[in-house]
Amino acid sequence: MFKTLINAFKTPDVRKRILYTLLLIVIFRLGCYITVPGVDAVALSQATATQGLAGFINLISGGAFARFSIFAMSITPYITASIVVQLLAMIIPALERLTKEGGEEGRRKINKYTKIVTIILALVESIGIYLSYQSTGIFVNPGWLTGILVVGTLVAGTAFLMWLGEQIDSKGIGNGISMIIFVGIISGLPSMLVTIWNLMFTIVGFSTTGLITAIGIIIGALILVAGVVFVQEAERRVPVQYSKKVVGRKMVGAQSTHIPLKLVMAGVMPVIFASSFMTFPGMIITMFVKDPSSLTGFLGGLYKFSIATSTSNVALGYSISNAIVYLLLILGFTFFYTYATFNPAEVSNNIKKNGGFIPGIRAGKPTTDYLSSILTKLTLFGGLFLAVIAILPMLLRFTSLNVSFGGTSILIVVGVALETVQQLESRLVMRHYKGFLE
């Protein structure tokens, strides 16, 4: 990886893309410290903005939510909009055709629809945020004019982040939206290092127990990163043999290839789906109830169950039941998303049409059953891995540790880092080929 970075900085056009990406990242980080107009900074510092449902948003926004900055909502409305559009593409035939057969024009239309849905969701979410914090006293002059100003600023901040992401896509390095999330998460790295340092050096002096705990955290993090890299890169290669056939006036010889089946084909999407599903009831209750923590009965239980994903300030029973439902949802969404992107029957028919077969397996339905069997095993393991990674932070909340990085954060950070390095390598290879041809 370091060799790739060194070679990238030696190549003028790639170096220019890297520096441009870094400039946009600096702009994003500066915007995280610009508070929304109409917010009382003193009252804001006393409010617990990172508690409960806001924890995940604050994490990927790099602390912008806690500061109530112009980027407080980060890019979460765009992520939700992308999920909504993908789900609609599976249901609406016209969207499905645009996705699969539309080409560049289809991608532009899908991108346009995603932006429209993003603005709508950002508007709804910003109104909910304003209503949620209206009773906390953080606004100087609470009222409808202040509400319009706050809502407009938050929506504009999300729209600006969408534009930053597009600029990184076209003129920078890596996926723009993923890069913004990546930067927001790793901005919490210094606070994690401070936490580890405070474990070793307390008020009374050096702590041997704290040192052992810190070493355990570091070793655990390294093992977790290694596991995520292994699972992200792992794949099952199903061999496919194509027989000889006549193409025009030529006889094309037999070919051997393979179908690469990723261990975690769905990536981190099932975790995001499950998180949104679990926190949705709490968000709705928060929008209409000023003090949801005082609720009793069914609504009180539903709220405590919903926020158990992002806070430990609930009874142990709510956390255990939340973790079990969370695990089942991640497994369910993993199977749903995997089979939505990979259809064994369609792949089997394509192999048969092109005169291919899997050695030892008959063409047609036996091939479909064989691919489905492999995919089910891989998806089950991948889903369980994602669930364990996502639930680990929930277990750590019941300890004295306050580590900023959770399993989901590491999953996202490692995935984006691997994707960026691969893109750098492909650009370097393309640049070398271009120089050779010239």
NORRAMO-V801802 format. One record per residue. RES is the residue in one letter. SS is DSSP state (A for helix, B for strand, O for the rest). PHI is phi in radians with two decimals (NA if undefined). PSI is psi in whole degrees, -180 to 180 (none if undefined). Layout:
BEGIN
res={RES	RES}
ss={SS	SS}
phi={PHI	PHI}
psi={PSI	PSI}
END
This chain:
BEGIN
res={M	F	K	T	L	I	N	A	F	K	T	P	D	V	R	K	R	I	L	Y	T	L	L	L	I	V	I	F	R	L	G	C	Y	I	T	V	P	G	V	D	A	V	A	L	S	Q	A	T	A	T	Q	G	L	A	G	F	I	N	L	I	S	G	G	A	F	A	R	F	S	I	F	A	M	S	I	T	P	Y	I	T	A	S	I	V	V	Q	L	L	A	M	I	I	P	A	L	E	R	L	T	K	E	G	G	E	E	G	R	R	K	I	N	K	Y	T	K	I	V	T	I	I	L	A	L	V	E	S	I	G	I	Y	L	S	Y	Q	S	T	G	I	F	V	N	P	G	W	L	T	G	I	L	V	V	G	T	L	V	A	G	T	A	F	L	M	W	L	G	E	Q	I	D	S	K	G	I	G	N	G	I	S	M	I	I	F	V	G	I	I	S	G	L	P	S	M	L	V	T	I	W	N	L	M	F	T	I	V	G	F	S	T	T	G	L	I	T	A	I	G	I	I	I	G	A	L	I	L	V	A	G	V	V	F	V	Q	E	A	E	R	R	V	P	V	Q	Y	S	K	K	V	V	G	R	K	M	V	G	A	Q	S	T	H	I	P	L	K	L	V	M	A	G	V	M	P	V	I	F	A	S	S	F	M	T	F	P	G	M	I	I	T	M	F	V	K	D	P	S	S	L	T	G	F	L	G	G	L	Y	K	F	S	I	A	T	S	T	S	N	V	A	L	G	Y	S	I	S	N	A	I	V	Y	L	L	L	I	L	G	F	T	F	F	Y	T	Y	A	T	F	N	P	A	E	V	S	N	N	I	K	K	N	G	G	F	I	P	G	I	R	A	G	K	P	T	T	D	Y	L	S	S	I	L	T	K	L	T	L	F	G	G	L	F	L	A	V	I	A	I	L	P	M	L	L	R	F	T	S	L	N	V	S	F	G	G	T	S	I	L	I	V	V	G	V	A	L	E	T	V	Q	Q	L	E	S	R	L	V	M	R	H	Y	K	G	F	L	E}
ss={O	A	A	A	A	A	A	A	A	A	O	A	A	A	A	A	A	A	A	A	A	A	A	A	A	A	A	A	A	A	A	O	O	O	B	O	O	O	B	O	A	A	A	A	A	A	O	O	O	O	O	O	O	A	A	A	A	A	A	A	O	O	O	O	O	O	O	O	B	O	O	O	O	O	O	A	A	A	A	A	A	A	A	A	A	A	A	A	A	A	A	O	A	A	A	A	A	A	A	A	A	O	A	A	A	A	A	A	A	A	A	A	A	A	A	A	A	A	A	A	A	A	A	A	A	A	A	A	A	A	A	A	A	A	A	A	O	O	B	O	O	O	O	A	A	A	A	A	A	A	A	A	A	A	A	A	A	A	A	A	A	A	A	A	A	A	A	A	A	A	A	O	O	O	O	A	A	A	A	A	A	A	A	A	A	A	O	O	A	A	A	A	A	A	A	A	A	A	A	A	B	B	O	O	B	B	O	A	A	A	A	A	A	A	A	A	A	A	A	A	A	A	A	A	A	A	A	A	A	A	A	A	A	O	B	B	B	B	B	B	B	B	O	O	B	B	B	O	O	B	B	B	O	O	B	B	B	B	B	B	B	B	O	O	O	O	O	O	A	A	A	A	A	A	A	A	A	A	A	A	A	A	A	A	A	A	A	A	O	O	O	A	A	A	O	O	A	A	A	A	A	A	A	A	A	A	A	O	O	O	O	O	O	O	O	A	A	A	A	A	A	A	A	A	A	A	A	A	A	A	A	A	A	A	A	A	A	A	A	A	A	O	O	A	A	A	A	A	A	A	A	A	A	O	O	B	B	O	O	O	O	O	O	O	A	A	A	A	A	A	A	A	A	A	A	A	A	A	A	A	A	A	A	A	A	A	A	A	A	A	A	A	A	A	A	A	O	O	O	O	O	O	O	O	O	O	A	A	A	A	A	A	A	A	A	A	A	A	A	A	A	A	A	A	A	A	A	A	A	A	A	A	A	A	A	A	A	O}
phi={NA	-1.16	-1.11	-1.11	-1.13	-1.09	-1.14	-1.14	-1.27	-1.42	-1.66	-0.97	-1.22	-1.23	-1.08	-1.11	-1.14	-1.12	-1.13	-1.14	-1.10	-1.09	-1.08	-1.17	-1.14	-1.09	-1.07	-1.06	-1.18	-1.13	-1.12	-1.18	-1.85	-1.66	-1.28	-1.07	-1.02	1.60	-1.80	-1.41	-1.11	-1.16	-1.15	-1.14	-1.15	-1.60	-1.44	-1.64	-1.31	-1.71	-1.48	1.08	-1.17	-1.40	-1.05	-1.18	-1.09	-1.13	-1.13	-1.36	-1.58	1.20	1.48	-1.18	-1.18	-1.13	-1.52	0.90	-1.48	-1.14	-1.84	-1.04	-1.47	0.93	-1.89	-1.04	-1.07	-1.19	-1.07	-1.09	-1.09	-1.08	-1.10	-1.07	-1.15	-1.12	-1.15	-1.14	-1.15	-1.40	-1.79	-1.59	-1.03	-1.08	-1.18	-1.12	-1.15	-1.08	-1.21	-1.62	-2.14	-1.33	1.17	-1.14	-1.13	-1.11	-1.11	-1.13	-1.17	-1.08	-1.11	-1.14	-1.10	-1.09	-1.14	-1.09	-1.12	-1.07	-1.11	-1.10	-1.15	-1.11	-1.11	-1.12	-1.16	-1.16	-1.11	-1.09	-1.11	-1.10	-1.14	-1.17	-1.77	-1.13	-1.50	-1.48	1.42	-1.50	-1.68	-1.14	-2.23	-1.06	3.00	-1.25	-1.17	-1.11	-1.06	-1.10	-1.13	-1.15	-1.09	-1.07	-1.16	-1.14	-1.14	-1.10	-1.10	-1.14	-1.10	-1.15	-1.14	-1.07	-1.14	-1.03	-1.06	-1.13	-1.15	-1.15	-1.06	-1.52	-2.12	-2.03	-2.13	1.57	-1.40	-1.04	-1.13	-1.11	-1.15	-1.13	-1.11	-1.00	-1.14	-1.06	-1.28	-1.25	-1.16	-1.49	-1.08	-1.00	-1.16	-1.19	-1.12	-1.12	-1.07	-1.13	-1.10	-1.18	-1.16	-1.44	-2.09	-1.59	-1.10	-1.44	2.29	-1.21	-2.07	-1.17	-1.09	-1.12	-1.10	-1.10	-1.11	-1.09	-1.09	-1.10	-1.10	-1.12	-1.12	-1.07	-1.13	-1.13	-1.12	-1.12	-1.11	-1.07	-1.12	-1.12	-1.08	-1.07	-1.22	-1.13	-1.59	-1.20	-2.66	-1.80	-1.72	-1.61	-1.20	-2.30	-2.00	-1.87	-1.41	-1.21	-2.64	-1.63	-2.10	1.23	-1.87	-1.98	-1.71	-1.55	-1.28	-1.15	-2.24	-2.04	-2.51	-2.63	-1.81	-1.43	-1.93	-1.17	-1.18	-2.08	-1.17	-1.45	1.15	-1.62	-1.03	-1.04	-1.15	-1.13	-1.01	-1.12	-1.08	-1.10	-1.14	-1.25	-1.54	-1.05	-1.04	-1.11	-1.12	-1.11	-1.12	-1.10	-1.17	-1.94	-2.11	-1.17	-2.21	-1.15	-1.18	-1.57	-1.18	-2.21	1.33	-1.10	-1.11	-1.10	-1.15	-1.12	-1.14	-1.13	-1.11	-1.20	-1.44	-1.12	-1.17	-2.09	-2.64	-1.82	-1.43	-2.37	-1.12	-1.05	-1.08	-1.11	-1.17	-1.15	-1.11	-1.11	-1.12	-1.16	-1.13	-1.04	-1.07	-1.12	-1.15	-1.09	-1.08	-1.08	-1.19	-1.12	-1.13	-1.06	-1.21	-1.15	-1.29	-1.31	-1.70	-2.32	-1.83	-1.01	-1.14	-1.15	-1.12	-1.07	-1.13	-1.12	-1.10	-1.16	-1.10	-1.61	1.29	-1.89	-2.78	-1.55	-0.91	1.52	-2.14	-1.22	-1.22	1.69	-1.09	-1.01	-1.16	-1.06	-1.12	-1.13	-1.13	-1.11	-1.10	-1.12	-1.11	-1.11	-1.14	-1.11	-1.17	-1.09	-1.13	-1.10	-1.12	-1.12	-1.10	-1.06	-1.13	-1.11	-1.07	-1.30	-1.46	-0.90	-1.06	-1.14	-1.29	-1.19	-1.14	-1.58	-1.90	-1.45	-1.42	-2.26	-1.56	-1.21	-1.53	-1.87	-1.11	-1.09	-1.07	-1.11	-1.04	-1.20	-1.08	-1.13	-1.06	-1.17	-1.09	-1.11	-1.11	-1.17	-1.11	-1.09	-1.19	-1.07	-1.09	-1.15	-1.19	-1.16	-1.10	-1.08	-1.15	-1.19	-1.11	-1.09	-1.13	-1.16	-1.21	-1.28}
psi={-44	-36	-39	-43	-42	-45	-34	-41	-18	-17	119	-50	-36	-39	-39	-40	-41	-46	-37	-41	-43	-38	-44	-33	-41	-42	-43	-45	-36	-41	-25	-16	4	110	146	136	142	5	133	113	-36	-47	-34	-40	-23	-14	148	78	-18	9	157	-131	-21	-5	-47	-40	-43	-34	-52	-14	2	34	4	-31	-41	-32	-4	50	178	-19	29	-37	-8	-139	14	-38	-34	-40	-47	-42	-40	-42	-44	-45	-39	-41	-41	-33	-24	-19	-43	118	-39	-43	-36	-40	-40	-39	-42	-33	-1	-18	-149	-40	-40	-41	-38	-41	-43	-41	-38	-45	-39	-40	-41	-46	-36	-46	-41	-47	-38	-39	-46	-45	-40	-37	-43	-40	-44	-45	-35	-38	5	-34	-3	-12	19	-10	138	-53	81	132	-177	-31	-44	-39	-44	-41	-46	-48	-46	-40	-43	-42	-42	-37	-43	-41	-39	-39	-35	-42	-41	-43	-42	-38	-39	-39	-45	-35	-4	-153	135	175	124	-49	-44	-36	-39	-43	-43	-48	-40	-38	-47	-12	-17	-1	-44	-41	-32	-41	-38	-40	-44	-40	-42	-25	-37	-37	99	-175	-37	-10	-159	138	118	-40	-41	-38	-45	-41	-43	-43	-39	-41	-45	-45	-42	-41	-41	-41	-41	-43	-44	-41	-41	-43	-44	-47	-38	-37	-17	144	153	122	112	116	141	132	128	131	171	143	160	125	105	-119	9	148	115	128	169	143	147	130	-168	159	114	119	111	147	-40	79	-29	-11	-141	1	-42	-35	-43	-44	-51	-40	-44	-41	-40	-38	-10	-47	-41	-38	-44	-44	-40	-34	-29	-11	127	-42	79	-22	-18	-2	149	175	-151	-48	-39	-43	-40	-41	-46	-38	-40	-42	-5	-20	-32	5	156	5	42	168	153	-35	-41	-41	-41	-48	-37	-42	-40	-47	-39	-45	-46	-39	-41	-43	-46	-46	-30	-46	-44	-49	-37	-47	-19	-29	-20	113	107	-38	-42	-43	-42	-43	-40	-40	-43	-41	-33	13	29	168	155	125	126	-4	131	149	158	-136	-40	-37	-42	-45	-39	-46	-39	-39	-46	-45	-38	-44	-45	-43	-38	-47	-45	-41	-43	-38	-47	-41	-43	-43	-40	-32	-22	-47	-33	-34	-35	-23	-21	9	-180	-1	142	69	131	-33	125	180	-43	-39	-46	-39	-45	-46	-47	-42	-45	-40	-45	-42	-41	-43	-41	-38	-38	-45	-42	-38	-37	-42	-44	-40	-40	-40	-41	-44	-35	-42	-33	none}
END
